[in-house]
Amino acid sequence: MFVPNMLPDHDLPLDASDVDILGDAGTDAVERWMSFRADNHETPLHALPALAAELGLASVHVKDEGSRLGLGSFKALGGAYAVTRLVLEEASRRLGRQVDVGDLAAPEVRAVAATMTLACATDGNHGRSVAQGAQVAGAKAAIFVHSGVSDERVAAIGRFGAEMIRVEGNYDDSVARASKVAAERGWIIVSDTSWPGYERIPRLVMQGYTALVRETLRRLPEPPTHVFLQSGVGGFAASVAGHMALVLGDRCPTVVVVDPARAACLVESARAGRPVKVDQSEATVMAMLECYEPSLVAWRILSRVADAFMTVDEDDALAAMNRLARPVGGDPAIVAGESGGAGFAGVVVALRDEQARASIRLGASSRVLVINTEGATDPELYRRLVGMDVAEVLGSNATPRAA
C-alpha cells in the first residue's frame, strides 16, 4: 500500500516546540551528552554503488546504527539521553543549582539518581537504552516487556541491572501496564510514544535521535533526494525527517515513511486524516515496529514533513535483510535486523510499483538514504532468518567501502 501525503498540514512549518527539540540547538545538547560517554563513537555510513546500479538509482547510502553505544540500535540515543536529562533536572531541583552532564559522576548527583526509578514498556531496543542510561546515571530501571519479546532480548536488557516485568499481550498492553504501575509506585515513565498530556519525555527521546542525522549529513557528499524511514509509533521517522526539514530547508529530501503491513498505524492514519489505532493482527517479524497507534507528537510532525506513507510485507523485510548481508560488486555487507532493514525494503517495493515510483520521482537521478536502525539484536533469530551468523556476514568485508 502506498499513500501520498494529501493531508492539509503537509508542508506547513513545524510548531515552535518541535523546532526546539529537532533543530540544531537540540542536537548540540545531544552531542554534548555523547561526548561524556566512554563508549561513544560515530556509526558508519556505507556507500553501496553496486546496489544502486542494480536498482537503477544514482546512489544508495546506508547509515548503520548496529553498533551505537554498544547496544546495537539507534534507540541507544533516545532513552538513555532522556534518562540523563531527567536525572540532571531532578538533581538541579534538589541541590538548588544547575547540574550539567559533566557533573553526573559527582557523589551528590549520584545520591539523587539512586532515589529515582525510570520505567518503560519496550519491544527490546528502547528498554535496553533506558536500562543502560539508568545504570550510567546511577538510577534504577523497571522495564515492562510483552509476551512477544524473546528471552534473549529480555536477558540483554536485564544485564544492565533493570527489573524485568513480563506482561501478557502486545506492546500496547505493556505500555498500559507500565503506566499503571509507575503511577502507583512513583516511578517516572520514559516512553518513546506520546499521548494526551504526556509529550515532554517522548520529545526528549526523539531529540536524542537527531545526532545520527547530523552525523549522516556531515558524511554525505551531497544531501539525499529521498529518505525511506521505517516506523513503529513514528518517533524515529519524525525525528529524522523533522531535523532534515529544519537544517536542509529547500534541499530536504522526499520523505517516505515505511510501516509493516501487519502494524500499519501511520499508513492508516494518513488514509484517515487523523491518528488512528489499528487492530492487532498476526505478529510481524519486524517486532521493533509492531505498534498499533502512532505517537501524537510524531504524527504532528510527520503530517507536515512526510511526503508519502507505505507498507512492506514480511517477505520484503526478510529479503532486505538477506540482500544487505550478501552484497555484490565490492559493496560492504551490512548486518540488518528484522526491523533495521525495513526502510531499504521500502525502497525495493516502491521501485516495483510504477505509480509509487512516479509519485515520488524515484529513478536514475535519485540519491537514496536509508538507516539500518538495528543490527542482530537477537543473534539466533538473525542466523535463522539469514542463514549466516553475524561473524560470517561481516567476514566478507575485507575492505569495507565507506562514504
C-alpha positions as CSV (number, residue, x, y, z in Angstrom):
1,M,0.0,0.0,0.0
2,F,1.3,3.4,-1.0
3,V,-0.4,6.7,0.3
4,P,0.8,10.1,-0.8
5,N,0.5,12.7,1.9
6,M,-2.6,14.7,1.0
7,L,-3.2,16.0,4.5
8,P,-4.0,19.7,4.9
9,D,-0.9,20.0,7.3
10,H,1.5,18.8,4.6
11,D,4.4,21.3,4.1
12,L,3.3,23.5,7.0
13,P,6.1,24.7,9.3
14,L,6.8,22.7,12.4
15,D,5.5,24.0,15.8
16,A,8.0,26.1,17.8
17,S,8.1,23.4,20.4
18,D,9.2,20.8,17.8
19,V,11.8,23.1,16.4
20,D,13.3,23.4,19.8
21,I,14.0,19.7,20.1
22,L,14.7,18.8,16.5
23,G,16.8,21.8,15.4
24,D,20.5,22.4,15.7
25,A,20.3,23.6,19.3
26,G,18.7,20.4,20.4
27,T,21.3,18.3,18.5
28,D,24.1,20.4,20.1
29,A,22.8,19.2,23.5
30,V,22.7,15.6,22.5
31,E,26.3,15.7,21.1
32,R,27.5,17.3,24.4
33,W,25.9,14.4,26.3
34,M,27.5,11.9,23.9
35,S,30.9,13.5,24.4
36,F,30.8,12.3,28.0
37,R,30.0,8.7,27.1
38,A,33.1,6.5,27.1
39,D,31.5,4.1,24.6
40,N,30.7,6.8,22.1
41,H,31.8,6.6,18.5
42,E,30.3,7.6,15.2
43,T,28.5,4.9,13.4
44,P,29.4,4.1,9.8
45,L,27.8,5.5,6.7
46,H,28.1,3.0,3.8
47,A,28.0,3.8,0.1
48,L,26.6,0.9,-2.0
49,P,27.3,1.7,-5.6
50,A,26.8,-1.8,-6.9
51,L,23.4,-2.0,-5.3
52,A,22.5,1.5,-6.6
53,A,23.4,0.4,-10.2
54,E,21.3,-2.8,-9.7
55,L,18.3,-0.8,-8.6
56,G,18.7,1.9,-11.2
57,L,19.5,4.7,-8.8
58,A,22.2,7.3,-8.7
59,S,23.4,6.3,-5.2
60,V,22.4,4.3,-2.1
61,H,23.8,5.1,1.3
62,V,23.1,3.2,4.5
63,K,23.6,4.7,7.9
64,D,24.4,1.7,10.1
65,E,23.3,2.0,13.7
66,G,24.1,-1.6,14.5
67,S,27.0,-0.5,16.8
68,R,25.5,2.5,18.5
69,L,26.8,2.9,22.1
70,G,27.3,-0.8,22.4
71,L,23.5,-1.5,22.2
72,G,23.1,-2.5,18.6
73,S,20.4,0.0,17.8
74,F,19.6,3.7,17.2
75,K,17.5,3.5,20.3
76,A,20.7,3.9,22.3
77,L,20.5,7.6,21.5
78,G,16.9,8.2,22.8
79,G,16.0,6.5,26.0
80,A,19.5,6.9,27.6
81,Y,19.6,10.6,26.7
82,A,16.1,11.2,28.2
83,V,17.1,9.4,31.4
84,T,20.2,11.5,31.8
85,R,18.2,14.7,31.2
86,L,15.6,13.7,33.8
87,V,18.3,12.8,36.4
88,L,20.1,16.1,35.9
89,E,16.9,18.1,36.1
90,E,15.9,16.4,39.4
91,A,19.4,16.9,40.8
92,S,19.3,20.5,39.9
93,R,16.0,20.9,41.6
94,R,17.0,19.2,44.8
95,L,20.5,20.7,45.0
96,G,19.3,24.2,44.2
97,R,21.8,24.8,41.5
98,Q,22.3,24.0,37.8
99,V,23.7,20.5,37.3
100,D,25.4,19.7,34.0
101,V,26.1,16.4,32.3
102,G,29.7,16.8,33.4
103,D,28.6,16.6,37.0
104,L,26.9,13.2,36.5
105,A,29.5,11.3,38.5
106,A,29.5,13.7,41.4
107,P,28.5,12.0,44.7
108,E,25.7,14.4,45.4
109,V,24.2,13.8,42.0
110,R,24.6,10.0,42.2
111,A,22.8,10.2,45.6
112,V,19.8,11.9,43.9
113,A,19.9,9.4,41.0
114,A,19.8,6.4,43.4
115,T,16.3,7.5,44.6
116,M,14.9,7.6,41.1
117,T,13.3,4.7,39.2
118,L,12.8,5.1,35.4
119,A,10.3,2.8,33.8
120,C,9.2,2.0,30.2
121,A,7.5,-0.6,28.0
122,T,9.6,-2.0,25.2
123,D,9.8,-4.5,22.3
124,G,13.5,-4.6,23.2
125,N,15.7,-1.8,22.0
126,H,14.1,1.2,23.8
127,G,14.2,-0.7,27.1
128,R,17.9,-1.5,26.6
129,S,18.6,2.2,26.2
130,V,16.6,3.2,29.3
131,A,18.2,0.5,31.3
132,Q,21.7,1.4,30.2
133,G,21.0,5.1,30.8
134,A,19.8,4.4,34.3
135,Q,22.9,2.3,35.0
136,V,25.2,5.0,33.7
137,A,23.4,7.7,35.8
138,G,23.2,5.6,38.9
139,A,19.4,5.3,38.9
140,K,17.1,2.3,38.9
141,A,15.1,1.0,35.9
142,A,11.9,-1.1,35.6
143,I,11.3,-2.5,32.1
144,F,8.0,-3.9,31.0
145,V,8.1,-6.5,28.2
146,H,5.1,-8.2,26.5
147,S,4.8,-11.8,25.7
148,G,6.2,-11.5,22.2
149,V,9.6,-10.2,23.3
150,S,12.2,-13.0,23.0
151,D,14.0,-14.3,26.1
152,E,17.3,-13.2,24.5
153,R,16.2,-9.6,24.2
154,V,14.9,-9.7,27.8
155,A,18.2,-11.0,29.0
156,A,20.1,-8.3,27.1
157,I,18.1,-5.6,29.0
158,G,18.5,-7.4,32.3
159,R,22.3,-7.3,32.0
160,F,22.1,-3.6,32.8
161,G,20.6,-4.3,36.2
162,A,17.0,-3.4,35.3
163,E,14.0,-5.0,37.0
164,M,12.2,-7.0,34.2
165,I,8.4,-7.3,34.3
166,R,6.6,-9.6,31.9
167,V,3.1,-8.5,30.7
168,E,0.6,-10.7,28.8
169,G,-0.5,-9.3,25.5
170,N,1.2,-7.0,23.0
171,Y,3.2,-3.8,23.1
172,D,0.2,-1.6,23.8
173,D,-0.7,-3.8,26.7
174,S,2.8,-3.4,28.2
175,V,2.5,0.4,27.8
176,A,-0.8,0.4,29.7
177,R,0.6,-1.8,32.5
178,A,3.8,0.3,32.8
179,S,1.8,3.5,33.1
180,K,-0.4,2.0,35.8
181,V,2.4,0.5,37.9
182,A,4.5,3.6,37.6
183,A,1.7,5.8,38.8
184,E,1.2,3.6,41.8
185,R,4.9,3.5,42.8
186,G,6.0,7.0,41.9
187,W,8.3,5.9,39.0
188,I,9.0,8.1,36.0
189,I,7.8,6.7,32.7
190,V,10.3,7.2,29.9
191,S,8.2,6.3,26.8
192,D,9.1,6.7,23.2
193,T,5.4,7.2,22.4
194,S,3.2,10.1,23.5
195,W,-0.4,10.5,24.4
196,P,-2.6,13.5,25.5
197,G,-0.9,15.1,28.5
198,Y,2.3,13.2,28.0
199,E,4.6,14.8,25.4
200,R,7.8,16.2,27.0
201,I,9.7,13.0,27.7
202,P,8.9,11.4,24.4
203,R,10.2,14.6,22.8
204,L,13.5,14.2,24.7
205,V,13.8,10.7,23.4
206,M,13.2,12.0,19.8
207,Q,15.8,14.7,20.4
208,G,18.4,12.1,21.1
209,Y,17.9,10.6,17.6
210,T,18.8,13.8,15.8
211,A,22.5,13.1,16.5
212,L,22.6,10.3,13.9
213,V,21.1,12.6,11.3
214,R,23.8,15.2,11.9
215,E,26.5,12.6,11.6
216,T,24.9,11.4,8.3
217,L,24.7,14.8,6.7
218,R,28.3,15.6,7.6
219,R,29.5,12.5,5.7
220,L,27.3,12.5,2.7
221,P,28.9,14.1,-0.4
222,E,25.6,15.9,-1.0
223,P,22.1,15.8,0.6
224,P,19.9,12.8,-0.4
225,T,16.9,13.3,-2.7
226,H,15.0,10.5,-1.0
227,V,15.0,9.0,2.5
228,F,12.9,5.9,3.5
229,L,12.3,5.7,7.2
230,Q,10.8,2.7,9.0
231,S,8.1,3.4,11.6
232,G,6.7,1.9,14.7
233,V,4.9,4.7,16.6
234,G,6.7,7.2,14.4
235,G,9.2,8.9,16.8
236,F,12.3,7.8,14.8
237,A,10.8,8.8,11.5
238,A,9.6,12.1,12.8
239,S,12.9,12.9,14.4
240,V,14.9,12.2,11.3
241,A,12.5,13.9,8.9
242,G,11.9,16.9,11.1
243,H,15.6,17.5,11.7
244,M,16.3,17.3,7.9
245,A,13.4,19.7,7.2
246,L,14.9,22.2,9.6
247,V,18.5,22.1,8.6
248,L,18.2,21.4,4.8
249,G,15.2,23.7,4.0
250,D,14.5,23.6,0.3
251,R,17.1,20.8,-0.1
252,C,15.1,18.5,2.1
253,P,14.7,15.1,0.6
254,T,11.4,13.4,-0.3
255,V,10.5,11.5,2.9
256,V,8.7,8.1,2.7
257,V,7.5,6.5,5.9
258,V,7.5,2.7,5.9
259,D,5.2,0.6,8.1
260,P,4.9,-3.2,8.4
261,A,1.7,-4.2,6.6
262,R,0.7,-6.0,9.8
263,A,1.0,-2.9,12.0
264,A,0.4,0.0,9.7
265,C,-0.7,2.6,12.1
266,L,1.0,5.5,10.3
267,V,-0.4,4.5,6.9
268,E,-3.9,4.1,8.2
269,S,-3.6,7.4,10.0
270,A,-2.6,9.0,6.7
271,R,-5.6,7.4,5.0
272,A,-8.0,8.6,7.8
273,G,-6.5,12.1,8.0
274,R,-6.0,11.7,11.8
275,P,-4.2,9.5,14.2
276,V,-6.0,6.1,14.5
277,K,-5.4,2.9,16.3
278,V,-5.3,-0.2,14.1
279,D,-6.5,-3.7,15.2
280,Q,-3.9,-6.2,16.2
281,S,-3.4,-8.9,13.6
282,E,-0.8,-11.6,13.1
283,A,2.5,-10.7,14.6
284,T,5.1,-9.3,12.3
285,V,8.7,-10.4,12.1
286,M,9.5,-6.6,12.3
287,A,9.0,-6.8,16.0
288,M,10.5,-3.5,16.8
289,L,8.0,-1.8,14.6
290,E,4.9,-3.7,15.8
291,C,2.9,-0.8,17.1
292,Y,-0.8,-0.2,16.6
293,E,-1.2,3.5,17.4
294,P,1.0,6.5,16.5
295,S,2.7,8.8,18.9
296,L,0.8,12.1,18.9
297,V,4.0,14.2,18.8
298,A,5.4,12.1,15.9
299,W,2.1,12.3,14.0
300,R,2.0,16.1,14.3
301,I,5.5,16.3,12.8
302,L,5.1,13.6,10.1
303,S,1.7,15.0,8.9
304,R,3.8,18.1,7.9
305,V,7.1,16.7,6.7
306,A,6.4,13.2,5.3
307,D,5.6,13.1,1.6
308,A,4.3,9.5,1.5
309,F,3.4,6.5,3.6
310,M,3.7,2.9,2.6
311,T,3.7,-0.7,3.8
312,V,6.1,-3.6,3.3
313,D,5.3,-7.3,3.8
314,E,7.1,-10.0,5.8
315,D,8.8,-11.4,2.7
316,D,10.0,-7.9,1.8
317,A,11.7,-7.4,5.2
318,L,13.4,-10.8,5.1
319,A,14.6,-10.2,1.5
320,A,16.1,-6.8,2.6
321,M,18.0,-8.5,5.5
322,N,19.4,-11.1,3.2
323,R,20.3,-8.7,0.3
324,L,22.2,-6.4,2.7
325,A,24.0,-9.4,4.1
326,R,25.0,-10.7,0.7
327,P,26.5,-7.7,-1.3
328,V,27.9,-7.8,-4.8
329,G,30.4,-5.8,-6.7
330,G,32.6,-4.8,-3.8
331,D,29.8,-3.3,-1.7
332,P,30.1,-3.9,2.1
333,A,28.0,-6.5,3.9
334,I,25.6,-5.0,6.4
335,V,24.0,-6.8,9.4
336,A,20.4,-5.5,9.4
337,G,18.0,-6.9,12.0
338,E,14.4,-7.7,11.1
339,S,13.2,-4.2,11.6
340,G,16.5,-2.5,10.7
341,G,16.2,-3.2,7.0
342,A,12.6,-2.2,6.7
343,G,13.5,1.2,5.2
344,F,15.6,-0.5,2.5
345,A,12.7,-2.9,1.9
346,G,10.5,0.2,1.2
347,V,12.9,1.3,-1.5
348,V,12.7,-2.0,-3.3
349,V,8.9,-2.2,-3.0
350,A,8.5,1.4,-4.2
351,L,10.7,0.7,-7.3
352,R,8.5,-2.2,-8.2
353,D,5.3,0.0,-8.1
354,E,5.1,2.2,-11.1
355,Q,2.5,4.6,-9.6
356,A,4.6,4.9,-6.4
357,R,7.8,5.4,-8.3
358,A,6.2,8.2,-10.4
359,S,4.6,9.8,-7.4
360,I,7.9,10.4,-5.6
361,R,10.0,10.8,-8.7
362,L,12.2,7.8,-7.7
363,G,14.6,6.9,-10.5
364,A,18.0,7.2,-12.2
365,S,18.9,10.6,-10.6
366,S,17.8,9.7,-7.1
367,R,20.3,9.7,-4.2
368,V,18.6,7.4,-1.6
369,L,19.4,7.3,2.1
370,V,18.2,4.5,4.4
371,I,19.0,3.9,8.0
372,N,19.7,0.5,9.4
373,T,18.2,1.1,12.7
374,E,19.3,-2.2,14.3
375,G,21.9,-4.9,13.9
376,A,21.3,-8.5,15.1
377,T,19.8,-7.7,18.5
378,D,18.6,-11.3,18.6
379,P,21.6,-13.2,17.1
380,E,20.0,-16.6,17.0
381,L,16.9,-15.3,15.2
382,Y,19.2,-13.4,12.8
383,R,21.0,-16.6,12.0
384,R,17.8,-18.5,11.3
385,L,16.4,-15.8,9.0
386,V,19.6,-15.1,7.1
387,G,21.3,-18.4,7.1
388,M,24.6,-17.0,8.4
389,D,25.7,-15.6,11.8
390,V,27.0,-12.1,12.2
391,A,30.7,-13.1,12.1
392,E,30.1,-14.9,8.7
393,V,28.3,-11.8,7.3
394,L,31.0,-9.4,8.4
395,G,33.8,-11.7,7.4
396,S,33.1,-10.8,3.8
397,N,34.1,-7.2,4.5
398,A,37.8,-7.5,3.6
399,T,37.8,-3.9,2.5
400,P,34.6,-2.1,3.5
401,R,33.6,0.8,1.4
402,A,32.6,3.9,3.4
403,A,31.2,7.1,2.2
